[in-house]
Amino acid sequence: MNLHLSQSDGFLRVAAASPRIRVADVEGNAEVALAAVREAAERGVRALVLPELNLTGYTAADLFHNRTLLHACETALAHILDETRELPIVFTIGLPVAVAENIYNCAAVCCAGELLGLTAKKYLPNYGEFYERRWFAPAPADPVWVEFAGQGPVPLGSGLVYRCCNEGAEDLVLGVEVCEDLWVPAPPSTEMALAGATVILNPSASDEIIGKADYRRSLISNQSARLYCAYAYADASEGESTTDMVFAGENLVYERLQARRHEAPHLRYGGGRCRS
């Protein structure tokens, strides 16, 4: 991962954004994601997290089994990578990825036109209003190497860490865990931090119920403090189906204990800075 980082103050700007999407409109959602990445880059953001499954919408339900939709996601990711070759930013794109007989809920980690890896969700909620095991398989126990979106082979799995190659920014190590992975007794981010991660990105689709927002903030702030790293969390927002769930797009960036939040005109956006 190569990023052109400011050497003047030793800080890296991190952000979370929730662009409005349309369920199953992959091409339209890809353009909205591109606009969010470009806007973030213009603001000086160097690491951006977008919500879980933002190319399709988290609430696409049985459409996740549709091969046309899966192929459209791969094509859209290739387009996004091509359009961001000149942007000095690392970002996530949420999408379903089919490998053999399985479909994985993935966050594609992208930087300067390169697909660095596909972090797959390890813990799939299958209780209450959640039915993820109907569509997805948990991340494989050991990463597998795949060719995807015209690139590869790249790793697909849980617990992957991504290191910056730039001189003076060697301490920038990104980890990615997807939504529910944070809510379990032993989140993958713990192992990522032990492996050297200094920033954790979490693409999420966390619905709203009474009292959940306060618990979510406490959970993320405590994980940031416990791991002694920055934690950026992007939630699903407008455009998702409200058949079973409602999403508020609560985006959060915590640097150990202190949260940084900001609202942009067209994006739900949380911004912060973490030491690199």
Sine and cosine of phi, psi and omega as CSV:
sin_phi,cos_phi,sin_psi,cos_psi,sin_omega,cos_omega
0.00,0.00,0.85,-0.52,0.02,-1.00
-0.92,-0.40,0.83,-0.56,0.05,-1.00
-0.75,-0.66,0.62,-0.78,0.08,-1.00
-1.00,0.01,0.99,-0.13,-0.08,-1.00
-0.98,-0.18,0.54,-0.84,0.08,-1.00
-0.92,0.39,0.77,-0.64,0.02,-1.00
-0.99,-0.10,0.08,1.00,-0.13,-0.99
-0.98,0.20,-0.55,0.83,-0.09,-1.00
-0.74,-0.68,-0.04,1.00,0.05,-1.00
0.97,0.26,0.31,0.95,0.00,-1.00
-0.93,-0.38,0.49,-0.87,0.08,-1.00
-0.86,-0.51,0.77,-0.64,0.00,-1.00
-1.00,0.10,0.79,-0.62,-0.04,-1.00
-0.87,-0.50,0.59,-0.80,-0.02,-1.00
-0.55,-0.84,0.34,-0.94,0.13,-0.99
-0.79,-0.62,0.66,-0.75,-0.03,-1.00
-0.64,-0.77,0.51,-0.86,0.02,-1.00
-0.79,-0.61,0.99,0.14,0.04,-1.00
-0.91,0.42,0.49,-0.87,0.06,-1.00
-0.93,0.36,0.70,-0.72,-0.03,-1.00
-0.82,-0.57,0.12,-0.99,0.16,-0.99
-0.82,-0.57,0.76,-0.65,-0.06,-1.00
-0.87,0.50,0.80,-0.60,0.06,-1.00
0.95,0.30,0.05,1.00,0.08,-1.00
-1.00,0.01,0.98,0.20,-0.15,-0.99
-0.90,0.44,-0.73,0.69,-0.02,-1.00
-0.89,0.47,-0.71,0.71,0.02,-1.00
-0.90,0.44,-0.67,0.74,0.01,-1.00
-0.92,0.40,-0.54,0.84,0.04,-1.00
-0.91,0.42,-0.65,0.76,0.01,-1.00
-0.92,0.38,-0.61,0.79,0.05,-1.00
-0.91,0.41,-0.65,0.76,0.05,-1.00
-0.90,0.45,-0.67,0.74,0.04,-1.00
-0.86,0.51,-0.69,0.72,0.02,-1.00
-0.88,0.47,-0.63,0.78,0.02,-1.00
-0.91,0.40,-0.65,0.76,0.02,-1.00
-0.90,0.43,-0.70,0.72,0.00,-1.00
-0.90,0.44,-0.68,0.73,0.01,-1.00
-0.89,0.45,-0.68,0.74,0.01,-1.00
-0.88,0.47,-0.69,0.73,0.00,-1.00
-0.88,0.47,-0.64,0.77,0.03,-1.00
-0.90,0.44,-0.50,0.87,0.01,-1.00
-0.99,0.14,-0.02,1.00,0.00,-1.00
1.00,0.03,0.19,0.98,0.05,-1.00
-0.95,0.31,0.67,-0.74,0.01,-1.00
-0.90,-0.43,-0.19,0.98,0.10,-0.99
-0.61,-0.80,0.86,-0.51,-0.10,-1.00
-0.80,-0.60,0.72,-0.69,0.10,-0.99
-0.91,-0.40,0.75,-0.66,0.08,-1.00
-0.94,-0.33,0.29,-0.96,-0.15,-0.99
-0.91,0.41,0.23,-0.97,0.06,-1.00
-0.87,0.49,0.74,-0.68,0.07,-1.00
0.79,0.61,0.64,0.77,-0.09,-1.00
-0.94,0.33,-0.26,0.96,0.06,-1.00
-0.97,0.26,-0.50,0.87,-0.04,-1.00
-0.94,-0.34,-0.41,0.91,-0.27,-0.96
1.00,-0.03,0.66,-0.75,0.00,-1.00
-0.91,0.41,-0.47,0.88,-0.13,-0.99
-1.00,-0.10,0.45,0.89,0.01,-1.00
-0.95,0.30,-0.25,0.97,0.13,-0.99
0.82,0.57,-0.77,-0.63,-0.12,-0.99
-0.93,0.37,-0.18,0.98,0.10,-1.00
-0.90,0.43,-0.32,0.95,0.06,-1.00
-0.87,0.49,-0.36,0.93,0.03,-1.00
-1.00,0.08,-0.07,1.00,-0.06,-1.00
-0.99,0.16,0.87,-0.50,-0.06,-1.00
-0.91,0.41,-0.51,0.86,0.05,-1.00
-0.90,0.44,-0.67,0.74,0.03,-1.00
-0.91,0.42,-0.69,0.72,-0.01,-1.00
-0.88,0.47,-0.68,0.73,0.02,-1.00
-0.91,0.41,-0.62,0.78,0.01,-1.00
-0.88,0.47,-0.59,0.80,0.02,-1.00
-0.90,0.43,-0.68,0.73,0.01,-1.00
-0.90,0.44,-0.68,0.74,0.03,-1.00
-0.90,0.44,-0.67,0.74,-0.01,-1.00
-0.91,0.42,-0.64,0.77,0.02,-1.00
-0.90,0.43,-0.65,0.76,0.05,-1.00
-0.86,0.51,-0.65,0.76,0.03,-1.00
-0.90,0.44,-0.71,0.71,0.01,-1.00
-0.88,0.47,-0.69,0.73,0.02,-1.00
-0.88,0.48,-0.68,0.73,-0.01,-1.00
-0.90,0.43,-0.60,0.80,-0.06,-1.00
-0.98,0.18,-0.19,0.98,-0.07,-1.00
-0.91,-0.42,0.31,0.95,-0.04,-1.00
-0.88,0.48,-0.52,0.85,-0.08,-1.00
-0.99,-0.12,0.06,1.00,-0.06,-1.00
-0.99,-0.10,0.79,-0.61,-0.02,-1.00
-1.00,0.10,0.93,0.38,-0.07,-1.00
-0.51,-0.86,0.61,-0.79,0.14,-0.99
-0.97,-0.26,0.69,-0.73,-0.09,-1.00
-0.50,-0.87,0.30,-0.95,0.04,-1.00
-0.96,-0.29,0.53,-0.85,0.16,-0.99
-0.79,-0.62,0.83,-0.56,-0.02,-1.00
-1.00,-0.02,0.77,-0.64,-0.04,-1.00
-0.32,-0.95,0.39,-0.92,0.13,-0.99
-0.99,0.14,0.62,-0.78,-0.01,-1.00
-0.78,-0.63,0.83,-0.55,0.01,-1.00
-1.00,-0.06,0.79,-0.62,0.09,-1.00
-0.73,-0.68,0.89,-0.45,-0.08,-1.00
0.81,0.58,-0.82,-0.57,-0.05,-1.00
-1.00,-0.01,0.02,1.00,-0.08,-1.00
-0.95,-0.32,0.47,-0.88,0.17,-0.99
-0.88,-0.48,0.77,-0.64,-0.03,-1.00
-0.93,-0.38,0.59,-0.80,0.11,-0.99
-1.00,0.06,0.96,-0.28,-0.21,-0.98
-0.87,-0.49,0.42,-0.91,0.24,-0.97
-0.91,-0.42,0.92,-0.40,0.07,-1.00
-0.98,0.19,0.81,-0.58,0.01,-1.00
-0.99,-0.14,0.88,-0.47,-0.18,-0.98
-0.84,-0.54,0.58,-0.81,0.05,-1.00
-0.40,-0.92,0.84,-0.54,0.09,-1.00
0.77,0.64,0.72,0.70,0.06,-1.00
0.99,0.13,0.04,1.00,-0.01,-1.00
-0.93,-0.36,0.65,-0.76,0.16,-0.99
-1.00,0.01,0.93,-0.36,-0.08,-1.00
-0.99,0.15,-0.52,0.86,-0.02,-1.00
0.10,-0.99,0.16,-0.99,0.02,-1.00
-0.84,-0.54,0.98,-0.21,0.05,-1.00
-0.99,0.14,0.87,-0.49,-0.04,-1.00
-0.99,-0.14,0.58,-0.82,0.02,-1.00
-0.92,0.40,0.76,-0.65,-0.06,-1.00
-1.00,-0.02,-0.68,0.73,-0.08,-1.00
-0.95,-0.31,0.91,-0.42,-0.08,-1.00
-0.98,-0.20,0.90,-0.44,0.02,-1.00
-0.92,0.39,0.71,-0.71,-0.03,-1.00
-0.59,-0.81,0.77,0.64,-0.05,-1.00
-0.59,-0.81,0.32,-0.95,0.04,-1.00
0.82,0.58,-0.86,-0.52,-0.05,-1.00
-1.00,0.02,0.08,1.00,-0.07,-1.00
-0.97,-0.24,0.66,-0.75,-0.04,-1.00
-0.71,-0.70,0.56,0.83,-0.22,-0.98
-0.90,0.44,-0.49,0.87,0.01,-1.00
-0.94,0.34,-0.20,0.98,0.12,-0.99
-0.92,0.40,-0.50,0.87,-0.11,-0.99
-0.90,-0.43,-0.54,0.84,-0.19,-0.98
-0.88,-0.48,0.39,-0.92,0.16,-0.99
-0.97,-0.24,0.55,-0.83,0.08,-1.00
-0.89,0.45,0.40,-0.91,0.05,-1.00
-0.79,0.61,0.62,-0.78,0.03,-1.00
-0.88,0.48,0.48,-0.88,-0.04,-1.00
-0.85,0.52,-0.62,0.79,0.08,-1.00
-0.84,-0.54,0.63,-0.77,-0.01,-1.00
-0.83,0.56,0.60,-0.80,0.11,-0.99
-0.93,-0.38,0.43,-0.90,-0.03,-1.00
-0.97,-0.26,0.79,-0.62,-0.09,-1.00
-0.74,-0.68,0.39,-0.92,0.19,-0.98
-0.98,-0.20,0.76,-0.64,-0.13,-0.99
-0.45,-0.89,0.63,-0.78,0.04,-1.00
0.82,0.58,0.59,0.81,0.04,-1.00
0.97,0.22,0.18,0.98,-0.02,-1.00
-0.75,-0.67,0.29,-0.96,0.08,-1.00
0.77,-0.63,-0.05,-1.00,0.07,1.00
-0.95,0.31,0.59,-0.81,0.05,-1.00
-0.82,-0.58,0.42,-0.91,0.00,-1.00
-0.97,0.24,0.60,-0.80,0.14,-0.99
-0.82,-0.57,0.86,-0.51,-0.01,-1.00
0.15,-0.99,-0.10,-0.99,0.02,-1.00
-0.97,-0.25,0.44,-0.90,0.07,-1.00
0.98,0.18,0.23,0.97,0.00,-1.00
-0.95,0.31,0.57,-0.82,0.11,-0.99
-0.84,-0.55,0.53,-0.85,-0.10,-0.99
-0.82,-0.58,0.85,-0.53,-0.11,-0.99
-0.96,-0.27,0.60,-0.80,0.04,-1.00
-0.99,0.12,0.68,-0.74,-0.07,-1.00
-0.99,-0.13,-0.12,0.99,-0.08,-1.00
-0.94,0.33,0.62,-0.78,0.08,-1.00
-0.89,0.46,0.74,-0.67,-0.01,-1.00
1.00,0.00,-0.14,0.99,0.00,-1.00
-0.81,-0.58,0.42,0.91,-0.06,-1.00
-0.90,0.43,-0.34,0.94,-0.01,-1.00
-0.99,0.17,-0.11,0.99,0.06,-1.00
-0.98,0.18,0.95,-0.33,0.04,-1.00
-0.76,-0.65,0.87,-0.48,-0.06,-1.00
-0.99,-0.14,0.66,-0.75,0.20,-0.98
-0.85,-0.53,0.48,-0.88,0.00,-1.00
-0.75,-0.67,0.78,-0.63,0.18,-0.98
-0.75,-0.66,0.51,-0.86,-0.17,-0.99
-0.95,-0.30,0.91,-0.42,0.16,-0.99
0.68,0.73,-0.98,-0.19,-0.10,-0.99
-0.82,0.57,-0.42,0.91,0.00,-1.00
-0.84,0.55,-0.46,0.89,0.02,-1.00
-0.98,0.20,-0.43,0.90,-0.20,-0.98
-1.00,0.00,0.02,1.00,-0.06,-1.00
-1.00,-0.09,0.22,-0.98,-0.04,-1.00
-0.87,0.49,-0.54,0.84,-0.03,-1.00
-0.78,-0.63,0.99,0.16,-0.03,-1.00
-0.88,0.48,0.58,-0.81,0.07,-1.00
-0.84,0.55,-0.45,0.89,-0.02,-1.00
-0.89,0.46,-0.42,0.91,0.04,-1.00
-0.89,0.45,-0.74,0.68,0.04,-1.00
-0.92,0.40,-0.57,0.82,0.04,-1.00
-0.89,0.46,-0.69,0.72,0.02,-1.00
-0.89,0.46,-0.65,0.76,0.04,-1.00
-0.91,0.42,-0.44,0.90,0.05,-1.00
-1.00,0.07,0.01,1.00,0.09,-1.00
0.93,-0.38,0.03,1.00,-0.02,-1.00
-0.88,0.47,0.72,-0.69,0.04,-1.00
-0.94,-0.35,-0.24,0.97,0.05,-1.00
-0.68,-0.73,0.76,-0.65,0.08,-1.00
-0.92,-0.39,0.76,-0.65,0.08,-1.00
-0.95,-0.32,0.69,-0.72,-0.01,-1.00
-0.78,-0.63,0.98,-0.19,0.15,-0.99
-0.97,0.23,0.83,-0.55,-0.16,-0.99
-0.72,-0.69,0.32,-0.95,0.20,-0.98
-0.66,-0.75,0.97,0.22,-0.07,-1.00
-0.99,-0.16,0.91,-0.41,-0.05,-1.00
-0.97,0.22,0.18,-0.98,-0.08,-1.00
-0.97,-0.24,0.78,-0.62,0.21,-0.98
-0.68,-0.73,0.24,-0.97,-0.08,-1.00
-0.86,0.52,0.80,-0.61,0.06,-1.00
1.00,0.09,-0.13,0.99,-0.10,-1.00
-0.95,0.31,-0.57,0.82,-0.06,-1.00
-0.87,0.49,-0.70,0.71,0.01,-1.00
-0.90,0.44,-0.67,0.75,0.01,-1.00
-0.90,0.43,-0.65,0.76,0.00,-1.00
-0.87,0.49,-0.72,0.69,0.01,-1.00
-0.89,0.46,-0.67,0.74,0.02,-1.00
-0.90,0.44,-0.67,0.74,-0.01,-1.00
-0.87,0.49,-0.71,0.70,-0.06,-1.00
-0.95,0.30,-0.67,0.74,0.00,-1.00
-0.90,0.45,-0.65,0.76,0.00,-1.00
-0.93,0.37,-0.60,0.80,0.03,-1.00
-0.92,0.38,-0.62,0.78,0.07,-1.00
-0.88,0.48,-0.70,0.72,-0.01,-1.00
-0.92,0.39,-0.68,0.73,-0.05,-1.00
-0.90,0.44,-0.65,0.76,-0.06,-1.00
-1.00,0.05,-0.15,0.99,-0.01,-1.00
0.84,0.54,0.76,0.65,0.00,-1.00
-0.49,-0.87,0.20,-0.98,0.09,-1.00
-0.98,0.20,0.51,-0.86,-0.01,-1.00
-0.70,-0.72,0.87,-0.50,-0.01,-1.00
-0.90,-0.44,0.77,-0.64,-0.16,-0.99
-0.78,-0.63,0.84,-0.54,0.01,-1.00
-0.90,-0.43,0.81,-0.58,-0.08,-1.00
-0.96,-0.27,0.46,-0.89,0.10,-1.00
-0.90,0.44,0.43,-0.90,-0.11,-0.99
-0.55,-0.83,-0.70,-0.71,-0.11,-0.99
-0.89,0.45,0.63,-0.77,0.04,-1.00
0.96,-0.27,-0.35,0.94,0.05,-1.00
-0.93,0.36,0.47,-0.88,0.08,-1.00
-0.91,0.42,0.63,-0.78,0.05,-1.00
-0.97,-0.23,0.39,0.92,0.00,-1.00
-0.85,0.53,-0.75,0.66,-0.03,-1.00
-0.88,-0.48,-0.35,0.94,-0.15,-0.99
-0.61,-0.79,0.38,-0.93,0.09,-1.00
-0.83,-0.56,0.69,-0.72,-0.05,-1.00
-0.87,-0.49,0.63,-0.78,-0.07,-1.00
-0.91,-0.40,-0.04,1.00,0.04,-1.00
0.88,0.47,0.67,0.74,0.03,-1.00
-0.98,0.19,0.97,-0.25,-0.01,-1.00
-0.99,-0.17,0.68,-0.74,-0.10,-0.99
-0.67,-0.74,0.64,-0.77,0.17,-0.99
-0.79,-0.62,0.88,-0.47,0.02,-1.00
-0.92,-0.40,0.69,-0.72,0.11,-0.99
-0.90,-0.43,1.00,0.04,-0.09,-1.00
0.94,0.33,-0.95,0.31,0.01,-1.00
-0.77,-0.63,-0.36,0.93,-0.16,-0.99
-0.99,-0.17,0.78,-0.62,0.01,-1.00
-1.00,-0.03,0.58,-0.81,0.12,-0.99
-0.88,-0.47,0.80,-0.60,-0.01,-1.00
-0.73,-0.69,0.50,-0.86,-0.02,-1.00
-0.39,-0.92,0.57,-0.82,0.06,-1.00
-0.93,-0.37,0.82,-0.57,0.10,-1.00
-0.99,-0.14,0.33,-0.94,-0.09,-1.00
-0.85,0.53,-0.63,0.78,-0.12,-0.99
-0.89,-0.45,0.04,1.00,-0.05,-1.00
-0.72,-0.69,0.59,-0.80,0.28,-0.96
-0.99,0.13,0.85,-0.53,-0.32,-0.95
-0.62,-0.78,0.75,-0.66,0.12,-0.99
-0.86,-0.51,0.79,-0.61,-0.09,-1.00
-0.81,-0.58,0.49,-0.87,0.05,-1.00
-0.28,-0.96,0.00,-1.00,0.05,-1.00
-0.74,-0.67,0.64,-0.77,0.04,-1.00
-0.77,-0.63,0.53,-0.85,0.02,-1.00
-0.92,0.39,0.70,-0.71,0.07,-1.00
-0.99,-0.13,0.00,0.00,0.00,0.00
